[in-house]
Amino acid sequence: MTFVEQARAPDPLAGVLDRPAPPVSPAAAEVIALRCFGVRGRARALAGERDRNFHLDGAAGEGSWMLKVIHPDEGPGVTSLQTAALRELARVDPGVPVPRVVEPLPGARERVEVSPSVSCAVRLTTWIEGVPLSESASVGAELGGQLGTVLGRIDRALEGLRHPAEDHFLVWDTARVLTDDARYAVLVGPHADLAEALDPVRERLLTGLADLPRQLIHNDLNPHNIIVREGLIAGVIDVGDLVRGPRVQDPAIAAAYLIDPAQPLDGPAALLAAYREVVALSVAEVEAFLDLVLARLGLAMAISRRRAERHPGNAAYILRNHERARAGLEALTRRGLHESGWRP
């Protein structure tokens, strides 16, 4: 791609990822929760990539909740898709450990004014007690099996859901970016280390991605979205990256964050084996798995680097998975595992 072509290429980060989150204070969040959902609690701000998130802690015995004030530029269809997915999970598999949607009060408005010129949609869900896997020492093959089972249940429950917004473009959609020449060049092209690692992977995947089974997938099972309690998976949170994509992309994304550089295949293999106990994958899907792991690692690094440059004030949060992804990509490529014919 020439300089002129790259300058004209669509910006993969245009939209909600490239604009500040809405200005909402904890005090304002408490008012929103009470007026829209009838829930009273003390709000504590949480980190987020594009929305304003709050933990609402009620009085003793009253419960805890998660309030999401959604980015004002997110389309209403995408917001509706995420809520529909949470409701579908509760309907099809009530035991799957994901947050439950709290319905708004009768007559409550779908959007709230957070400033004189900005209005946002809001969503309240139940709170899952525990700590993110990113803060736990138990990351690797020991939890791979648990994650594979939970993710398999999530995907199995979502396989029949269709929604008008399911095909929206998302930069975190691995397959979508890999098959988009212009966006791939803009994201990966400036990084020689990533281009060297990902170009061969992309070439291998391009011939078969379109034929892989597709469905609605979680698309973001990273350690910050996995809640653990007493060494067990307590829940999976954050459906903000839901898309309709290749089914096997979901376990590949989760596996990308389970790589121990000393034994890089143990975590991914354990996760995929457990996932396949719940969801029957085709031969083609299994063959694409490791390349999709590599693609996620490289694209995650490219996206986070670019976003951190644009938003230095939020760089720590944006780059939270960068080092883990770098170590995983290096471990797999250094050993040539992606070219060795390894199959789980």
Backbone hydrogen bonds in HBPLUS format (Angstrom, degrees):
<---DONOR---> <-ACCEPTOR-->    atom                        ^
c    i                          cat <-CA-CA->   ^        H-A-AA   ^      H-
h    n   atom  resd res      DA  || num        DHA   H-A  angle D-A-AA Bond
n    s   type  num  typ     dist DA aas  dist angle  dist       angle   num
A0006-GLN N   A0002-THR O   2.86 MM   4  6.08 157.7  1.91 150.9 157.3     1
A0007-ALA N   A0003-PHE O   2.94 MM   4  6.14 152.0  2.02 145.3 152.8     2
A0008-ARG N   A0004-VAL O   3.12 MM   4  6.38 139.2  2.29 142.2 152.6     3
A0008-ARG N   A0005-GLU O   3.18 MM   3  5.18 127.9  2.47  93.2 106.5     4
A0009-ALA N   A0005-GLU O   3.03 MM   4  6.12 117.4  2.43 138.0 153.8     5
A0009-ALA N   A0006-GLN O   3.20 MM   3  5.02 146.6  2.32  95.3 105.1     6
A0014-ALA N   A0011-ASP O   3.15 MM   3  5.38 169.6  2.16 114.1 116.3     7
A0018-ASP N   A0015-GLY O   3.03 MM   3  5.66 154.5  2.10 118.3 125.9     8
A0029-ALA N   A0025-SER O   2.92 MM   4  6.22 151.9  1.99 151.6 160.3     9
A0030-GLU N   A0026-PRO O   3.02 MM   4  6.31 149.9  2.11 147.7 154.4    10
A0031-VAL N   A0027-ALA O   3.26 MM   4  6.60 150.6  2.35 143.1 150.3    11
A0032-ILE N   A0028-ALA O   2.97 MM   4  6.27 159.7  2.01 151.6 157.1    12
A0033-ALA N   A0029-ALA O   2.96 MM   4  6.18 164.5  1.98 153.0 156.5    13
A0034-LEU N   A0030-GLU O   3.16 MM   4  6.31 155.2  2.23 141.9 147.9    14
A0035-ARG N   A0031-VAL O   2.92 MM   4  6.08 170.7  1.93 157.3 160.0    15
A0036-CYS N   A0032-ILE O   2.88 MM   4  5.75 163.2  1.91 152.0 157.0    16
A0037-PHE N   A0033-ALA O   3.01 MM   4  5.36 146.3  2.12 126.4 136.1    17
A0039-VAL N   A0033-ALA O   3.22 MM   6  5.43 167.2  2.24 126.1 122.4    18
A0038-GLY N   A0034-LEU O   3.01 MM   4  4.34 135.4  2.21 110.9 118.3    19
A0105-LEU N   A0036-CYS O   2.80 MM  69  5.79 168.9  1.81 151.4 154.1    20
A0042-ARG N   A0057-ASP O   2.98 MM  15  5.18 160.5  2.02 135.4 130.8    21
A0057-ASP N   A0042-ARG O   2.98 MM  15  5.18 166.0  2.00 138.2 139.9    22
A0044-ARG N   A0055-HIS O   2.87 MM  11  5.11 141.1  2.02 136.4 149.0    23
A0055-HIS N   A0044-ARG O   2.85 MM  11  5.11 161.8  1.88 149.0 151.4    24
A0046-LEU N   A0053-ASN O   2.81 MM   7  5.20 158.5  1.86 146.4 141.6    25
A0052-ARG N   A0069-VAL O   3.02 MM  17  5.06 174.0  2.03 150.5 151.3    26
A0069-VAL N   A0052-ARG O   2.78 MM  17  5.06 177.8  1.79 161.7 162.4    27
A0054-PHE N   A0067-LEU O   2.88 MM  13  5.11 145.7  2.00 147.7 156.5    28
A0067-LEU N   A0054-PHE O   2.89 MM  13  5.11 161.9  1.92 149.1 154.3    29
A0056-LEU N   A0065-TRP O   2.85 MM   9  5.03 170.2  1.86 143.2 146.4    30
A0065-TRP N   A0056-LEU O   2.87 MM   9  5.03 155.1  1.93 143.2 151.1    31
A0058-GLY N   A0063-GLY O   2.92 MM   5  5.41 150.2  2.01 156.7 166.2    32
A0062-GLU N   A0059-ALA O   2.86 MM   3  5.42 164.1  1.89 144.7 145.8    33
A0127-TRP N   A0064-SER O   3.27 MM  63  5.38 137.4  2.47 131.9 122.3    34
A0066-MET N   A0125-THR O   2.85 MM  59  5.25 161.5  1.88 148.0 151.8    35
A0125-THR N   A0066-MET O   2.96 MM  59  5.25 159.6  2.00 146.4 153.1    36
A0068-LYS N   A0123-ARG O   2.87 MM  55  5.23 168.1  1.88 160.2 164.0    37
A0123-ARG N   A0068-LYS O   2.98 MM  55  5.23 150.0  2.07 143.9 152.7    38
A0070-ILE N   A0121-ALA O   2.87 MM  51  5.40 152.2  1.95 156.8 163.9    39
A0074-GLU N   A0071-HIS O   3.06 MM   3  5.57 164.9  2.09 117.7 122.6    40
A0078-VAL N   A0075-GLY O   3.10 MM   3  5.44 124.5  2.42 105.8 118.4    41
A0079-THR N   A0075-GLY O   3.24 MM   4  6.62 162.0  2.27 154.5 159.2    42
A0080-SER N   A0076-PRO O   2.92 MM   4  6.06 158.2  1.96 144.4 150.8    43
A0081-LEU N   A0077-GLY O   2.89 MM   4  6.11 147.9  1.99 142.2 151.1    44
A0082-GLN N   A0078-VAL O   3.13 MM   4  6.45 159.0  2.18 151.5 154.8    45
A0083-THR N   A0079-THR O   3.15 MM   4  6.45 164.0  2.18 152.4 156.5    46
A0084-ALA N   A0080-SER O   2.85 MM   4  5.98 159.7  1.89 150.3 156.7    47
A0085-ALA N   A0081-LEU O   2.96 MM   4  6.17 149.8  2.05 146.8 154.6    48
A0086-LEU N   A0082-GLN O   3.17 MM   4  6.46 159.3  2.21 148.2 152.5    49
A0087-ARG N   A0083-THR O   3.04 MM   4  6.31 158.5  2.08 150.3 156.3    50
A0088-GLU N   A0084-ALA O   2.87 MM   4  6.06 150.5  1.96 144.3 153.0    51
A0089-LEU N   A0085-ALA O   2.94 MM   4  6.17 157.3  1.99 151.5 156.8    52
A0090-ALA N   A0086-LEU O   3.14 MM   4  6.37 157.9  2.19 144.2 149.6    53
A0091-ARG N   A0087-ARG O   2.97 MM   4  6.18 144.7  2.10 142.3 152.3    54
A0092-VAL N   A0088-GLU O   2.86 MM   4  5.97 173.7  1.86 160.3 161.0    55
A0093-ASP N   A0089-LEU O   2.98 MM   4  5.59 156.1  2.04 139.3 147.0    56
A0096-VAL N   A0093-ASP O   3.00 MM   3  5.67 169.9  2.01 127.0 130.2    57
A0098-VAL N   A0096-VAL O   2.92 MM   2  5.99 125.7  2.22 115.7  99.8    58
A0236-VAL N   A0097-PRO O   2.83 MM 139  6.28 147.6  1.94 161.6 171.7    59
A0126-THR N   A0100-ARG O   2.90 MM  26  5.32 144.9  2.03 139.2 150.5    60
A0102-VAL N   A0124-LEU O   2.82 MM  22  5.41 168.9  1.83 153.6 149.7    61
A0108-ALA N   A0105-LEU O   2.96 MM   3  5.34 162.8  1.99 136.7 136.4    62
A0112-VAL N   A0120-CYS O   2.77 MM   8  5.44 156.1  1.83 150.4 151.9    63
A0120-CYS N   A0112-VAL O   2.88 MM   8  5.44 154.2  1.95 150.2 155.1    64
A0114-VAL N   A0118-VAL O   2.92 MM   4  5.76 156.8  1.98 147.7 155.5    65
A0118-VAL N   A0115-SER O   3.28 MM   3  5.10 157.0  2.33 102.9 109.4    66
A0131-VAL N   A0228-VAL O   3.01 MM  97  5.52 161.2  2.04 153.6 155.8    67
A0228-VAL N   A0131-VAL O   2.81 MM  97  5.52 170.3  1.82 158.6 157.7    68
A0135-GLU N   A0132-PRO O   2.89 MM   3  5.56 160.2  1.93 119.0 125.1    69
A0133-LEU N   A0226-ILE O   2.70 MM  93  5.49 144.9  1.82 162.5 167.7    70
A0136-SER N   A0133-LEU O   2.98 MM   3  4.98 164.3  2.01 108.8 113.0    71
A0134-SER N   A0223-PRO O   3.10 MM  89  4.74 136.6  2.29 118.7 112.7    72
A0139-VAL N   A0137-ALA O   3.08 MM   2  5.86 130.2  2.34 105.3  91.3    73
A0143-LEU N   A0140-GLY O   3.20 MM   3  5.92 148.6  2.30 117.8 124.4    74
A0144-GLY N   A0141-ALA O   3.08 MM   3  4.68 138.9  2.25  90.4 102.8    75
A0147-LEU N   A0143-LEU O   2.98 MM   4  6.21 168.0  1.99 159.9 163.2    76
A0148-GLY N   A0144-GLY O   2.90 MM   4  6.07 158.5  1.95 149.3 155.5    77
A0149-THR N   A0145-GLY O   3.09 MM   4  6.32 156.6  2.15 149.6 154.8    78
A0150-VAL N   A0146-GLN O   3.04 MM   4  6.31 169.0  2.05 156.2 158.6    79
A0151-LEU N   A0147-LEU O   2.86 MM   4  5.94 169.7  1.87 156.0 159.5    80
A0152-GLY N   A0148-GLY O   2.93 MM   4  5.92 150.8  2.02 137.7 146.4    81
A0153-ARG N   A0149-THR O   3.04 MM   4  6.31 153.0  2.11 146.7 153.2    82
A0154-ILE N   A0150-VAL O   3.00 MM   4  6.33 153.6  2.07 148.0 155.5    83
A0155-ASP N   A0151-LEU O   2.92 MM   4  6.18 169.5  1.93 157.3 158.9    84
A0156-ARG N   A0152-GLY O   2.88 MM   4  5.98 156.7  1.94 146.2 153.5    85
A0157-ALA N   A0153-ARG O   2.99 MM   4  6.07 151.6  2.07 142.3 149.3    86
A0158-LEU N   A0154-ILE O   3.05 MM   4  6.28 138.2  2.23 142.7 154.2    87
A0159-GLU N   A0155-ASP O   3.07 MM   4  5.97 121.3  2.43 143.6 155.5    88
A0161-LEU N   A0158-LEU O   3.05 MM   3  5.44 162.3  2.08 118.1 123.8    89
A0166-GLU N   A0163-HIS O   3.14 MM   3  5.39 170.1  2.15 120.5 121.2    90
A0168-HIS N   A0165-ALA O   3.24 MM   3  5.65 156.6  2.30 124.1 121.8    91
A0244-ARG N   A0166-GLU O   2.97 MM  78  5.36 139.6  2.14 158.5 148.7    92
A0173-ASP N   A0170-LEU O   2.99 MM   3  5.44 160.3  2.03 120.5 122.2    93
A0177-VAL N   A0173-ASP O   3.09 MM   4  6.35 162.2  2.12 164.0 168.7    94
A0178-LEU N   A0174-THR O   2.98 MM   4  6.16 165.3  2.00 156.9 161.6    95
A0179-THR N   A0175-ALA O   3.12 MM   4  6.22 149.0  2.22 146.1 152.6    96
A0180-ASP N   A0177-VAL O   3.14 MM   3  5.11 162.6  2.17 105.6 110.8    97
A0184-TYR N   A0180-ASP O   2.90 MM   4  5.93 166.0  1.92 164.9 169.6    98
A0185-ALA N   A0181-ASP O   3.01 MM   4  6.13 159.0  2.06 145.9 151.5    99
A0186-VAL N   A0182-ALA O   3.05 MM   4  6.32 156.0  2.11 149.9 156.2   100
A0187-LEU N   A0183-ARG O   3.02 MM   4  6.20 159.7  2.06 150.9 155.8   101
A0188-VAL N   A0184-TYR O   2.84 MM   4  5.82 170.7  1.85 158.7 161.3   102
A0189-GLY N   A0185-ALA O   2.86 MM   4  4.70 134.4  2.07 116.2 130.3   103
A0191-HIS N   A0188-VAL O   2.93 MM   3  5.62 163.4  1.96 128.9 134.4   104
A0194-LEU N   A0191-HIS O   3.12 MM   3  5.40 120.7  2.49 103.2 117.1   105
A0195-ALA N   A0191-HIS O   2.90 MM   4  6.13 164.5  1.93 161.3 166.5   106
A0196-GLU N   A0192-ALA O   3.02 MM   4  6.07 159.5  2.07 145.8 150.7   107
A0197-ALA N   A0193-ASP O   3.36 MM   4  6.51 149.1  2.46 132.8 140.1   108
A0198-LEU N   A0194-LEU O   2.78 MM   4  5.86 163.1  1.80 158.0 162.9   109
A0199-ASP N   A0195-ALA O   2.96 MM   4  5.47 161.7  1.99 141.1 145.2   110
A0202-ARG N   A0198-LEU O   2.81 MM   4  6.00 164.1  1.83 165.5 169.7   111
A0203-GLU N   A0199-ASP O   3.04 MM   4  6.27 157.9  2.09 148.5 154.2   112
A0204-ARG N   A0200-PRO O   3.11 MM   4  6.37 154.9  2.18 145.2 151.0   113
A0205-LEU N   A0201-VAL O   3.03 MM   4  6.28 154.3  2.10 151.0 158.2   114
A0206-LEU N   A0202-ARG O   2.94 MM   4  5.96 152.7  2.02 156.1 161.6   115
A0208-GLY N   A0205-LEU O   3.01 MM   3  5.67 150.2  2.10 119.7 127.8   116
A0209-LEU N   A0205-LEU O   3.04 MM   4  5.82 146.3  2.16 170.6 176.6   117
A0211-ASP N   A0208-GLY O   3.09 MM   3  5.55 145.5  2.21 112.1 121.7   118
A0212-LEU N   A0209-LEU O   3.18 MM   3  5.51 163.2  2.20 112.4 117.5   119
A0247-ARG N   A0213-PRO O   2.83 MM  34  5.94 168.2  1.85 150.9 153.1   120
A0215-GLN N   A0245-GLY O   3.01 MM  30  5.70 155.6  2.08 154.0 154.0   121
A0245-GLY N   A0215-GLN O   2.90 MM  30  5.70 147.3  2.00 161.7 151.3   122
A0217-ILE N   A0243-VAL O   2.87 MM  26  5.84 161.7  1.90 169.4 170.4   123
A0222-ASN N   A0220-ASP O   2.84 MM   2  5.62 133.1  2.06 107.0  92.7   124
A0225-ASN N   A0222-ASN O   2.84 MM   3  5.53 158.5  1.89 126.7 133.7   125
A0237-ILE N   A0225-ASN O   2.93 MM  12  5.09 165.9  1.95 144.1 148.9   126
A0227-ILE N   A0235-GLY O   2.81 MM   8  5.00 171.3  1.82 149.9 152.0   127
A0234-ALA N   A0227-ILE O   2.66 MM   7  5.35 152.3  1.73 141.9 149.6   128
A0235-GLY N   A0227-ILE O   3.16 MM   8  5.00 144.2  2.29 139.0 134.2   129
A0229-ARG N   A0232-LEU O   2.86 MM   3  5.39 155.8  1.92 151.3 159.3   130
A0232-LEU N   A0229-ARG O   3.12 MM   3  5.39 160.4  2.16 110.2 116.4   131
A0242-LEU N   A0239-VAL O   3.36 MM   3  5.64 162.2  2.40 117.6 116.3   132
A0249-GLN N   A0246-PRO O   2.95 MM   3  5.39 150.6  2.04 112.5 121.9   133
A0250-ASP N   A0247-ARG O   3.12 MM   3  5.98 155.8  2.19 122.1 126.3   134
A0252-ALA N   A0248-VAL O   3.19 MM   4  6.30 152.7  2.27 145.3 153.5   135
A0253-ILE N   A0249-GLN O   2.96 MM   4  6.11 152.0  2.04 146.2 152.0   136
A0254-ALA N   A0250-ASP O   3.18 MM   4  6.50 168.7  2.19 155.2 157.5   137
A0255-ALA N   A0251-PRO O   2.87 MM   4  5.95 157.8  1.92 145.2 151.7   138
A0256-ALA N   A0252-ALA O   3.03 MM   4  6.15 138.4  2.21 140.2 150.2   139
A0256-ALA N   A0253-ILE O   3.17 MM   3  5.21 129.0  2.45  96.1 109.3   140
A0257-TYR N   A0254-ALA O   3.27 MM   3  5.87 154.9  2.33 111.8 118.0   141
A0258-LEU N   A0255-ALA O   2.99 MM   3  5.14 167.8  2.01 115.2 117.1   142
A0263-GLN N   A0260-ASP O   2.86 MM   3  5.27 127.4  2.14 114.8 128.8   143
A0266-ASP N   A0263-GLN O   3.25 MM   3  5.85 154.7  2.31 119.5 126.2   144
A0269-ALA N   A0265-LEU O   2.94 MM   4  5.86 161.3  1.98 149.9 155.9   145
A0270-ALA N   A0266-ASP O   3.02 MM   4  6.15 160.5  2.05 150.3 155.5   146
A0271-LEU N   A0267-GLY O   3.00 MM   4  6.20 164.7  2.03 157.9 162.2   147
A0272-LEU N   A0268-PRO O   2.93 MM   4  6.07 168.8  1.94 153.3 156.5   148
A0273-ALA N   A0269-ALA O   2.98 MM   4  6.05 159.4  2.02 146.4 152.2   149
A0274-ALA N   A0270-ALA O   3.18 MM   4  6.35 161.5  2.22 146.5 150.6   150
A0275-TYR N   A0271-LEU O   2.92 MM   4  6.13 158.9  1.96 151.8 158.6   151
A0276-ARG N   A0272-LEU O   2.92 MM   4  6.07 158.0  1.96 150.8 155.7   152
A0277-GLU N   A0274-ALA O   3.11 MM   3  5.17 141.9  2.26  97.8 109.0   153
A0278-VAL N   A0275-TYR O   2.96 MM   3  5.44 148.2  2.06 109.7 119.1   154
A0279-VAL N   A0275-TYR O   2.82 MM   4  6.02 165.6  1.84 156.4 161.5   155
A0286-VAL N   A0282-SER O   3.12 MM   4  6.45 162.5  2.15 152.5 156.3   156
A0287-GLU N   A0283-VAL O   2.96 MM   4  6.21 157.0  2.02 151.7 158.4   157
A0288-ALA N   A0284-ALA O   3.06 MM   4  6.24 136.1  2.26 138.4 149.2   158
A0288-ALA N   A0285-GLU O   3.12 MM   3  5.14 129.3  2.39  95.5 108.8   159
A0289-PHE N   A0285-GLU O   3.13 MM   4  6.20 122.3  2.48 141.9 156.2   160
A0289-PHE N   A0286-VAL O   3.25 MM   3  5.16 147.0  2.37  97.6 107.0   161
A0292-LEU N   A0288-ALA O   3.01 MM   4  6.20 152.2  2.09 156.3 164.9   162
A0292-LEU N   A0289-PHE O   3.08 MM   3  5.24 119.4  2.47  98.8 113.7   163
A0293-VAL N   A0289-PHE O   2.98 MM   4  6.35 141.0  2.14 146.3 158.2   164
A0294-LEU N   A0290-LEU O   3.00 MM   4  6.34 162.9  2.03 152.5 155.3   165
A0295-ALA N   A0291-ASP O   2.88 MM   4  6.09 157.4  1.93 145.7 152.6   166
A0296-ARG N   A0292-LEU O   3.01 MM   4  6.09 158.3  2.06 140.4 145.5   167
A0297-LEU N   A0293-VAL O   3.09 MM   4  6.39 163.0  2.12 152.7 156.9   168
A0298-GLY N   A0294-LEU O   3.03 MM   4  6.30 170.1  2.04 158.0 159.5   169
A0299-LEU N   A0295-ALA O   2.92 MM   4  6.00 169.3  1.93 155.0 158.6   170
A0300-ALA N   A0296-ARG O   2.86 MM   4  5.82 156.8  1.91 148.2 155.0   171
A0301-MET N   A0297-LEU O   3.17 MM   4  6.41 152.6  2.24 143.3 149.8   172
A0302-ALA N   A0298-GLY O   3.03 MM   4  6.32 160.3  2.07 149.7 155.1   173
A0303-ILE N   A0299-LEU O   2.86 MM   4  6.00 170.3  1.87 157.3 159.5   174
A0304-SER N   A0300-ALA O   3.03 MM   4  6.04 165.2  2.05 144.1 148.8   175
A0305-ARG N   A0301-MET O   3.00 MM   4  6.07 159.2  2.04 147.2 152.9   176
A0306-ARG N   A0302-ALA O   3.16 MM   4  6.32 167.9  2.18 148.6 151.6   177
A0307-ARG N   A0303-ILE O   2.93 MM   4  6.11 164.2  1.96 154.8 159.6   178
A0308-ALA N   A0304-SER O   2.89 MM   4  5.90 157.1  1.94 146.7 152.9   179
A0309-GLU N   A0305-ARG O   3.16 MM   4  6.38 149.4  2.25 144.6 151.9   180
A0310-ARG N   A0306-ARG O   3.26 MM   4  6.56 147.7  2.37 140.6 148.8   181
A0310-ARG N   A0307-ARG O   3.11 MM   3  5.08 118.9  2.50  93.1 108.0   182
A0311-HIS N   A0307-ARG O   2.84 MM   4  6.00 143.5  1.97 149.1 160.0   183
A0314-ASN N   A0311-HIS O   2.98 MM   3  5.60 151.7  2.06 119.2 127.0   184
A0315-ALA N   A0312-PRO O   3.25 MM   3  4.78 166.3  2.27 101.4 102.4   185
A0318-ILE N   A0314-ASN O   3.02 MM   4  6.24 168.0  2.04 156.9 160.9   186
A0319-LEU N   A0315-ALA O   2.85 MM   4  5.87 159.9  1.89 156.3 159.9   187
A0320-ARG N   A0317-TYR O   3.21 MM   3  5.15 164.1  2.23 109.1 110.7   188
A0322-HIS N   A0319-LEU O   3.07 MM   3  5.05 154.6  2.14 105.2 113.2   189
A0325-ALA N   A0321-ASN O   2.97 MM   4  6.15 159.6  2.01 153.6 159.6   190
A0326-ARG N   A0322-HIS O   2.84 MM   4  6.08 159.4  1.88 152.9 159.0   191
A0327-ALA N   A0323-GLU O   2.95 MM   4  6.12 165.3  1.97 150.2 153.6   192
A0328-GLY N   A0324-ARG O   3.02 MM   4  6.19 156.5  2.07 144.8 151.5   193
A0329-LEU N   A0325-ALA O   2.89 MM   4  6.06 168.5  1.90 156.2 158.9   194
A0330-GLU N   A0326-ARG O   2.93 MM   4  6.03 161.7  1.96 149.2 154.8   195
A0331-ALA N   A0327-ALA O   2.95 MM   4  6.06 156.0  2.01 143.0 149.6   196
A0332-LEU N   A0328-GLY O   3.08 MM   4  6.30 162.1  2.11 152.0 155.8   197
A0333-THR N   A0329-LEU O   2.98 MM   4  6.08 168.6  1.99 153.0 156.6   198
A0334-ARG N   A0330-GLU O   2.82 MM   4  5.62 155.1  1.88 144.2 151.9   199
A0337-LEU N   A0332-LEU O   3.09 MM   5  5.45 141.6  2.24 162.4 164.3   200
A0336-GLY N   A0333-THR O   3.09 MM   3  4.85 146.6  2.21  93.8 104.1   201
A0339-GLU N   A0336-GLY O   3.06 MM   3  5.43 155.8  2.12 109.2 116.8   202
A0340-SER N   A0337-LEU O   3.35 MM   3  5.00 167.9  2.37  98.6 102.1   203
